[in-house]
């Protein structure tokens, strides 16, 4: 049995960025298992130190559903990236939709 088996899992999109990695660190300190989901466009793989890493873009619904199915998170923390006036809000909506569908199907 690995050290994560009894921990509650939380999906953190953007978890390899500055803020996301600090959120993952705090979640781990509080006994949660953060699953970092990040495209690494602006994040850094070496920032992921407090739980598993899954590479993917928040706009890729199929990949996001695959990760959610694998880890079955209790909750999701979704960060929206804004760069030079551009937003990936559509990706955040995809992430929210995937997480909500998964979490609601357990009820």
C-alpha positions in Angstrom: 0.0 0.0 0.0 1.5 3.4 -1.0 1.6 6.4 1.2 -1.2 8.1 -0.8 -3.8 5.3 -0.6 -5.8 6.7 2.3 -5.4 10.4 1.5 -8.3 12.4 0.0 -7.4 13.4 -3.6 -7.7 16.9 -5.0 -7.1 17.7 -8.7 -5.2 20.9 -9.2 -5.1 22.3 -12.7 -2.2 24.6 -13.2 -0.4 22.9 -10.2 3.0 23.2 -11.8 2.9 27.0 -11.7 4.0 29.3 -8.9 0.6 29.6 -7.2 -0.5 26.1 -8.0 2.6 24.5 -6.7 2.2 26.4 -3.4 -1.4 25.2 -3.2 -0.3 21.6 -3.7 2.3 22.0 -1.0 -0.3 23.3 1.4 -2.8 20.6 0.5 -0.1 17.9 1.1 0.8 19.5 4.5 -2.9 19.2 5.4 -3.1 15.5 4.5 -4.5 15.7 1.0 -3.1 14.1 -2.2 -2.8 16.8 -4.8 -2.9 15.6 -8.4 -1.2 18.2 -10.6 -2.6 18.6 -14.1 -0.6 21.0 -16.2 0.4 21.6 -19.8 3.8 23.0 -18.7 3.4 25.8 -21.1 4.0 28.2 -18.2 4.5 25.7 -15.3 7.6 23.7 -14.4 7.8 20.0 -13.9 10.3 20.4 -11.1 7.7 22.4 -9.1 5.6 19.3 -8.8 6.9 17.7 -5.5 3.8 16.9 -3.4 1.9 14.4 -5.5 1.5 12.8 -8.9 1.9 14.8 -12.1 -0.3 14.4 -15.1 0.6 16.3 -18.3 -2.4 17.7 -20.2 -4.2 20.9 -21.4 -7.4 22.0 -19.6 -9.0 22.3 -23.0 -8.5 18.6 -23.7 -11.7 17.1 -22.3 -10.8 13.5 -23.1 -7.4 13.7 -21.3 -9.0 15.5 -18.4 -11.7 12.8 -18.1 -9.1 10.1 -18.2 -7.1 11.7 -15.3 -10.3 12.2 -13.3 -11.3 8.6 -13.9 -7.9 7.4 -12.8 -7.6 9.4 -9.5 -11.3 10.0 -8.7 -10.6 13.3 -6.9 -12.9 14.5 -4.1 -12.6 18.0 -5.4 -10.9 20.2 -8.0 -9.0 23.5 -7.8 -9.0 25.1 -11.2 -6.7 28.0 -12.1 -7.3 30.1 -15.2 -4.3 31.4 -17.0 -4.2 34.8 -18.4 -1.3 35.9 -20.5 -0.9 39.1 -22.4 -4.7 39.7 -22.4 -5.5 36.2 -23.6 -7.6 33.9 -21.5 -8.1 30.2 -21.6 -11.5 30.5 -20.0 -12.8 27.9 -22.3 -10.3 25.5 -20.8 -11.4 26.4 -17.3 -15.0 25.7 -18.4 -13.9 22.3 -19.8 -12.2 21.5 -16.5 -15.1 22.5 -14.4 -17.5 20.5 -16.6 -15.3 17.4 -16.4 -14.9 17.7 -12.7 -18.5 18.4 -12.0 -19.7 15.4 -14.1 -17.3 13.1 -12.3 -18.1 14.3 -8.8 -21.9 14.4 -9.4 -21.9 10.9 -10.9 -20.8 9.6 -7.5 -23.9 10.9 -5.6 
